[in-house]
Amino acid sequence: MRTQTPRRCIAALSALALTCALAACGDNVDPSQTPQAGASSISGSFAGAGASSQQTAVEAWIAGYQKRNPNAKISYNPSGSGAGVTTFLTGATVWAGSDKPLDDEQVEQSKKVCAGQTAFDVPVYISPLAIVFRLRGVSDAGKHVRMDAATVAKVFNGKITKWNDATIAKQNPDLDLPATPITVVHRSDKSGTTLNFVEYLKAAAPGDWPHKLSENWPNDVGQGAKGTSGVISTIDQADGTIGYSDYSQAGGLGTISIKVGDGYTDISADAASKAVANATLSGEAKGEHRVVLDIDHTTTEEGAYPIVLVSYDIACPVYSDANTARFAKSWLSYVVSDKGQQDAMNATGSAPLPSNVAKTVRQSVDAINAK
C-alpha cells in the first residue's frame, strides 16, 4: 500500500478513530526476524543524534536490534532535538530524534541530504510528561496531588504560590497540605519537553496561560535547570519544588494527577497511550510520508492522561547509499514494531504507539529506498 498524503491520512485515521490500543489489535511482526533484517543482513556503522528524551529507549532499541544484526554498529548522540536535526541536515547522521516536528524550512533543507526528496518525521516514542514535586509529608508518603489544567497553569505562571492555596486544597480534601512556598523549576535550555508541556497549558488552560508556544521557558517564574537531569536534581534538593519531566525520569518524586472530565487521572503509560489514540494527523505538515500528530489536550475521556511528549524520528525516503537505505528501513521497522515498542516500554515506562498510528507509520517507513 502506498503512503498517503497527510490529508488522505487524516481521513483514514479518522475513519479508524484511533481507538485501538497497540496491545489489543497490533498486527505488526518483529522485523528483526524477517529476511530484510536477518541476523547477518545489515552490517556497517550507522549514527543517529537528537532528543535526549529518547536516549534510554534508543539504548534498548540498539541492544534489541543488534541481537539479530550483530554486524551493525549503531551510535546515538543525545545532543538535543535541535542539535540532532541540524546534524542530520548536514548528512552526518542516518536519522535524527526530535521532540518537535520539522518546520517548513527544515523540510526544504532536507532535499540536500535526501537525494532531492524531502525528509519525513514519524512518531516512535510516546511518554507521559510528569509534573513532579517534592513536598514533605506528601510526596515522601507516596501521595498524589490533584490539579486541574487551570491550577497547573496558575502554579507555573506564578499566580499560586503556596501548597495550601485554597484552589489546590479544594481539589485535595483528603490531604493536609502545608503552607510551604511553591518553587517552580523549569528547563533553562531550549527543549522539546518544554514545548510539549506548554502546548498542554496553552490548549487546556488558555485563559491562565497567555504565553506563546516555544521551546524556551516563557516567563521568569522560579528557577531554570539544564536538561531533564538538572530539573530532577534541583527538585530533589528542596522542599516545595515542582517541575516537569519525562515520566521515565520521575524516580521517587511525587506526581500530579490531572483532571480529565469529571475525574482525575494518575500518570501512566496506558493513560498516555489512551490520549494518543484520539490524536489526528496535522494538516499543516508539508511534505510526503510525514506522520505528525495533533494531541487532544482537552480530552474528557476517562482514564486518558493528556500531557504527552511525542518524539519523532526523522529520516530520508531516499538515500544515496543503498546500504544506508537498507539499514534505515530495517531500523525504523524494528523501532515501531510490537517488539521495538515493548523494548522501549520495558526500559522507560513509555506508552506504546496505538496500532492505528503504528500502521500509518509503517507505510512511511516502507517507502524508504535507495537512489
Secondary structure, DSSP 8 states (H G I E B T S, - for coil): -----HHHHHHHHHHHTT---HHHH-----GGGSGGG-TTT--EEEEEEE-GGGHHHHHHHHHHHHHH-TTEEEEEE---HHHHHHHHHTTSSSEEEESS---HHHHHHGGGTTTTS--EEEEEEEEEEEEEEE-TTTGGGT--EEE-HHHHHHHHTTS--BTT-HHHHHH-TTS-----B-EEEEESS--HHHHHHHHHHHHH-TTT------SS--S-SSEEESHHHHHHHHHHTSTTEEEEEEGGG-TTSEEEEEEETTEEE---HHHHHHHHTT-EE-TT--STT---EE--TT---TT----EEEEEEEE-SEESSHHHHHHHHHHHHHHTSHHHHHHHHHHH--B---HHHHHHHHHHHHT-EE-
